[in-house]
Amino acid sequence: MPKENIRKKTRTAPSLNLILWFAFSIFALVIVILYIAVQSLLIGTFYRRREVTTMQTAAIEFIDSIGADATPSAARRAKRSLETRYGVAIRLFGVEDGKDLLEDEEGEDFSDLAARLRESFSQGRGEYVLISEASDLGYAQMITVQERSCFVYVSSSVARLNSMEQELKWLSLATALFSVVLAIVASGFVAMIITKPVAEVTERAKELARGHYEIAVHRNYFCSEIAELSEALDHARQEVSKADAVQKELIANVSHDFKTPLTMIKGYASMILEISGDDKEKRERNARVIIEETDHLTALVEDLLDLSKLRAGVGARPPVTFNLSETVYKIVGRFDYLVETMGYRFETEIEEDLYAYADRGRIEQVIYNLLGNAVNYTGEDRRVFVRLMANEQGTRLEIQDTGKGIPPEEIDTIWDRYYRAQKTHKRPAQGTGLGLAIVKSILTMQGCPFGVTSKVGEGSCFWVEFPLPPE
C-alpha cells in the first residue's frame, strides 16, 4: 500500500483525547439521567410517606393530649397547637353520625367520610391511611371520648406536596444540567491531562524517525505505563543512535579500506604499463603488490559477507564433538612464520585431549581471529600466551598479550566493527578490523560465554568457555 494511502487512513482515526473525552462525557450523562429517573420515581413516594408519618405523629399526640374525658375546649386548644406545629388539619367526629365534636354549634358534616372509615375499620384495621384523594392525604384512628366512639382524622394538602415536588424536580433538573456541563468540561480536562504525555512521546518518536537522536524521550510521567513506554523509546533511541554511528563509521572505514588498495592497484598497474617496461624484477614486484592488495580486498569482502551471514543466522552448521586441544595447537602453528621472521613467541599451556561440542569451522575462525588480535596488539617483547584448561563448566581458552591494555570505558566497545584500541599499533597479521565482531557473532550463536580482562599498561586477556560435550 502506498505511503500516501497509509497516512490518509491514519489521519481519519479519531484522537485518543477525543475518544476519552467522549467516553467520559457519555458516562457522566448516563449517570445524571439515571439520577433524574430514580429521583423522579422516588421523590413523590418519599415525601408522601414522610407526610403520613407526620400525620401519624400529630394524631398520636392529639389523642394523648385530650384523653378519654376531654372537654371540647381542651380538645380545640390541643387541635390548634398541633395544627400549627405540624401544618396539618385535625378533625374529631362521631363514628356513627359523622358529627363534628370540636364545635359547640353544628359544624361540618363528616358522615360520608365516617361511613368509609367504618367500612375500613370493620375489616379489622387499627388505623386508616388515605393516599388516593386528589386534594388531601388523610390518616384516621378510632378512639373513645366521654364514652362515645369517635374518629380522629388528620389530613394534609396534596397541593402543597405537589408544589414541593415540582420545585424539587426543577431543582434536580437544574442540578443535573449543571452536572452534565461540569462533567463535559472536567472530562475534556482529564482527557487532555491523560493524553498529553502520549502526545509528547509521539512527537519525540517522530523526531527520532527524522533522525534527531539527541532528543531525550524518557521523563517521569504520572502514569507508569507511559513512563515505561518513554523509557523503552529512550533506550531504542540510544541503540539506534549507536547503530547509526556504527553504520557511518563502518561506511567510512570500508570506503577507506577499499580506496587505499584500489589506489595502490591502479598505481602499480600504471607503473607496470609505463615504468617497468622490460624490467622483469620491477614488473614482478609491482605485480606482487597488486596481488597482495587484491587479496586484502578479497579478505575484506569475505569478512563483510561472513559477518552479514552470521548476523542473519545463515550458513550455520550442526555442532560436532572435536578435540579442542589439537585444534588450538594447529592454529597456533599457522603463526610460525611470525616466530621465524619477526621474533614473536607463543607460550602455550594446553592440556591434552580436551573436547568441545560446537561448529568446528567457526571455532577455528574464533581462535585464529583472537590470536591475530593478540599478535597485532602485544607489546615490544612480542609475547603471546595461549592457555587451554579444564574447569567445572567445561573448557576455558585464554589468549593474552602484553600490550598497552584497554581503558575501562572502552571495554564494551571492543567487539564493535572497526574498533581500534590503539591507532598506531603494528599489524603483522593482516586483518580487516572485523575480527572481534565476527568472534562475538560466532560465540553468541554457539552459546559460549566469552569476555576480556584488561589493565592499562599490562595487556589484555581474551577468554572463551566451551561447555562440556554431551556424553
PyMOL commands that set and color helices and strands:
alter all, ss='L'
color gray80, all
select helices_A, chain A and resi 3-11+16-66+72-86+111-121+158-209+224-276+280-312+324-333+336-342+360-377+408-413+435-446
alter helices_A, ss='H'
color red, helices_A
select strands_A, chain A and resi 89-94+127-130+136-145+148-157+320-323+345-350+355-358+383-390+394-401+450-455+459-467
alter strands_A, ss='S'
color yellow, strands_A
deselect
rebuild
show_as cartoon
